[in-house]
Amino acid sequence: MLELQDLRAEAGEFRLGPINLTVPAGAYAVVLGPPGSGKSVLIETLCGLRPVAAGCIRLDGRDIAGLPPRSRGIGYVPQDYALFPTKRVRANVTFGLRARGLSRAEAHARVHPFIELLHLERLLDRWPGSLSGGEQQRVALARALATQPHLLLLDEPVSALDESARDTVCRELRRIQYELGITTLHISHNIEEAFSVADLAILMRGGRIVQTGSMDDLVRRPRTPFAARFLRAQNVFDGEANEHEVKVGQLMLRSGRPAAGRVSVMIRPEKIDVRSAAPAEGSACVVPVKVERRVDRGPYVHVDLAGPVPLVAYVSHQTAALLPDGLDAEVWAVIEPDDVCLLEGEDDLGERASGAVING
């Protein structure tokens, strides 16, 4: 288990923290956030490349904040993999064990299970410069795992790979982590990547944690406007709430939760039902809109809608085929009250000063 208590660190003028976080033993956690949010500073502080300014880092109950990197029980795979170009793969993988005083034979025996696990047998006599990005990533991972760490840190481990290789490597990372049962912290800015591996998602901004939970929690129930926008909600608005009604510009929405005062509202694009004819009267908000643009995204069609407020909807190809042809086609956007998500309070960094009171 990894426990961070009021952890603070500095990188030039950048301030990290205070960070309070618990990652359960054996969990695969992904740290998300835009560039400059502090993801890499956090991981460098954990592995000892940056000093701790204040706070506590507990790994399996042991405070490691004041220990040198080699004594922390952490395996670290940096973004560029940091392989030694003048050492063959075999020497790269055994480097950490040899540095701890193990003989060549002992080190080779210790790393053999990881060589098999990562399918590196045919690469052992190769030079790092002759390897593909995916092969380098597996070598760096084997080197990190060879020391049998209590915590594995992965800094943007698939950012150097092309789109087609990322999903394969992420599945492999998850498989290996599951088989070894090692607590893992994976830095990323890619939402699809996080969905493919994460038990726990951690969203950062400005050196602080904005929200934690499952990826479904973060996507479906973001706490703040920043979290909603980062997780591609598209439809995020400021409004004025009165019980179950929320006025956004010229649009009156209904919400499943009562509130009063100024609020921010999120409507996920995939939750907007676009129809060519107005539905029968019911509890949903029915908005007359015009189609401004359609973009085929493969699994779905992105539709920009012009109306009382601009909306973005993601619809199936079957639904898109039923809509009137051409731009400026008149259609109806149907929004159910339970799909109008009221964002609680202001962003941690004060993006919006909110006076809302949200009940329920």
N, C-alpha and C positions, 0 to 999 in steps of 0.2 A: 504494500500500500504506500502511495505517495501522499504526504500531507504538507501543504504549504500554509504557514501561519504568518500573516502580516509581512510577507516577503517583499523586500525593496531592493532595487539595484539601480545603477546609473550607467549610461553609455553616452559620454559627452554631456550634452545638455538634456538628453532624453532621460526621463524618470520612469522606472518600472515600479508599479505597485501603488498601494499595498495589494498583494495578491493573497487571497485565501481560497484554497482549493483542496479537495480530496479526490484522488483517483483510486478506486478500489483495486485490491490485489488481483492481477490477471486481466484487468480491463484494457481495452484498446481505446485510448482517448485521442481525439483530433482537436488541435488548437487552430481555430479559424480567425481570420481578420484581414483587413486591407493592408497594403504595404505601410510600414511605419507604425503598426499597432503594438509592436513589442513582442511578437511571437519568437523571433530569433534571439532577442535579448533574454527572454525567459529561459529558453532552452540552454543558452550559453551560461546563464547563471546557475542553472541546475547542475550542469556537468563540471562547473568549476573554472570555466574560461573567463568569467567575470566575477569579481568579488561581490559578496552579499553585503549590502549597506545596512540592512536590518532585517529581523525576522528569522524564521526557522524553516529548514527543509528536513522533513522526517521521511526516511525511506525504511519501510518495515520496522518502524518504531525507533530507529537510530537517527539522531540529529547529525547530518552530514555537512551542514553549512560551512563549517570551518575546516573541513578536510581537503587535502589536495585531490586533484581529479582522479588519480590512479587508485585512491583509497575509498572512493565513493560507491563503488559497486554499480557503476552506470556504463552502459554501452552507448556510444554516440556515432551516428552516421551523419556527417555534415552534408550540406546541399551539393557540394562539388565532389563528394566521396573521399577526397584527400588521400588517394592512394599514392604510394611511393613509386615514382616513375622508374627508379633505378633498381627496384626489386621485382622479381617475378611474383606471380599470383600466390604461389605457395608461401613465399617469405612475407608477403603482405598479410596474409591470413593469420600467420603464426606470430606476427610482430608483437602484439600485446603480451602474449605468453612468454616469448623469449625475453622481453623487457623485464618480466617478473622473475627471471632467473631459471625458467624451465629449460631443460636440454632440448636439442633439436628433436630427438626421438620422442620425448615426453610431449612437446608442443604439437608434433604431427599426430600423435595418438589422440590428444585432446580435441584437435580441430576436425578429426576425421568424420564424426557424426554430422557436423555442420557442412562439410564439403559434400557429403551425400545428400543431406537435406536440401541444399541449394543447387545441386547438380553441377558442381564445379570440377569434377574429376578431369575432364578433358582440357581444362583451362590452366591447370596448376603450373605449367612451364611457360605460359604466355606472359608477355609484358603488358602492363596496364594500358599503354598507348595503343595496343592492337585490339582492345576489347570494345564492344559496343556499349552504349550507355546502360542498357539493361544488365549486361555482364559485369560492368564496373559496379553497378548498384549491388549485385549479389555478392561480389567479392568484399565490398565495404561492409555489408551486413554480416557476412561470415566472420570477418575480423572483429566486429563489435560483439557478436554472440559467443565467440571463442572463449572470452574471459568469464562466461556464465554470469552476466550481470543481473542485478535485481530489478533494474529499470532500463528500458531501451528507448533512446531518444532519436527520432528520425526528423531531420530538418529538410522539408520539401523533397522527400525521397524520390518522387517521380517527375519532378518539374523539368528535368532534362530529357524526358522521353516524349516521343510523339504520341498523338492521341490514341492510336491503335494499340500501343504497347502499355499505356497507363493502366487500363482496366485489368489486363493480364497480370501485371506486376502487383497491383493492389490486391487482387485475389490471392496471389502467392504470399504477399506479406501477411495477410489475414490468416492464411492457412498455417504458416510457420508460427505466428504469434499464438494461435490457438493450440497448436501441438506442444509448444514449449511452455505455455501458460505464463508468459512473461508480461509484466505490466509495461505498457507502451504508451509513449506520448509522440504523436505524429503531427508535425507542423504543416499546414496547408492553407491555400487561399481558394481552393477549388471545391465547390459544393458537391459535385458528383463524386469526386474522389472521397470526400468525407462520408457520404452516404454508403459507399462500398465497403468501408472498413470500421466505422466508428461504433463503439458501444456508448461512448460519452462524447458529446461535443462541447467545446469551450470557445466562446466568441469573445475576442479582445478588441479594444479600441483605446488608443492613447495611453497604452501601458497598463490598462486595467481590464478586468474581466467584466463584460457586460451581461452575459447570460451563460448558464450551463444547463445541460439536459441532453436528452436524446436528440438526434437530428430531426425527428418528427416534431418534438417539442419546439425546437428553434424555428422550424419552417412554419408550422401550423399555429403556434402560440408565441410569437416573439413578444418581448416585453416592451421594446422601445421602437420609435421610428427608425433609428439607425439599424437595429437588428432586422426589422422588416425589409428595409431597402437592401441591406447587404445580402439577404437571403432571397432576393429577387421577387419581392411581393408585387412590384410594379405599381399597384394601386394603393398609395399611402397618402392620406389627406388630413388636413386640420379641419375640425368642425366644432359645432356647438351642440351639446347633448341636453336633452330634457326627457328624463325617464327612458323609454325605449326608442325615442326618436332622435336622430342625429342629422343636423342640417350641415351639409357640405356644399358651399357655394349656393347654387340654385337647386341642388338636389336634396331631397329629404329621404333618408334611409331609415330602416327599422333595424334595431339591434336586439339580439337575444338577451343581452344584459343591460340592466338599467344603469344610467349615469347622469351626472349633472355637471354642467360647466364646459370649459374648453377641453377638447379631447383630440387625439389623433386616431385615425381609423385605417385599418388595413383590410383589403379584400383580395384574396389570392386570385390570380388570373384564371386558374383552372376551375374556380368556383363560380364564375360568371357564365350563366347559360344564355347563349345567343340564339334567338328564334326569329323566323321570318314573319310570324304573326303574333299578335298580342295574346298571352295566355288568359284563361279565365281568372276572374278575381280571386285572390287568396291572400295569404300573409306575406308573400314575397313582394319586394319592391320591383316594379316593372318600369323600365326607363326607355323612352323612345330615343334611338341613337342612329347614327349613320356610319357605315363602314368606310374608314379612311384608307386602310391599307391591310393587305393580307400577305403573310409570309409563311411559306411552307418550311417548318422546322424539322421535318422528318416524322417523328412520333406524333406531332400535333401541328395545328395551324395557329400562328400568332395573328390576332386580329386587333387592330387599333380602331377604337370607336370614338366618335365625336358626339357630344351631347351636353347636358348641363355641366358635367365635368368630364374630362378625357378619361377613358377607360381602356385597359388592355385585357383581352380575354384570350385564353388558350382553349381551342376547341378541337374536337376530333375531325378527321378528314370527312367522315360521314356527315357530321353537322355542317361543316363548311360547304359541302356539296349541295345542301338544302337551302343555303342562303341565296338571296338574289344576286345575279351577276353584276360585275362592275363596281367601281368605287362610288361612294355617296349613296349606296343602296340603303334604304330605310329598313331597320330591323329593331328588335327589342332585346334589351339586356335585362335578364331576370336575376335578382340577387336575394337569396334567402336570408332572413334575420340572423340565423346562426352562423352565416358566413361573413357577417360584418364584425370584424375583430376590433375591439377597443383596446388600444395600447395603454398599458398602465404607467402613469407617471411620466417623468421626463427621462431623457437619456442620462446615463451616469455622468457625462461631461457637460450636462446642461444644454443639450442641443435645443430643447424646447422647454420653456417654463410653463408647466401645466397647472391649472387650477381645478382639474377634473376630480370628481368623486365618483368612483366606479364601484358598484355594489355587486355582490354575488360571486 
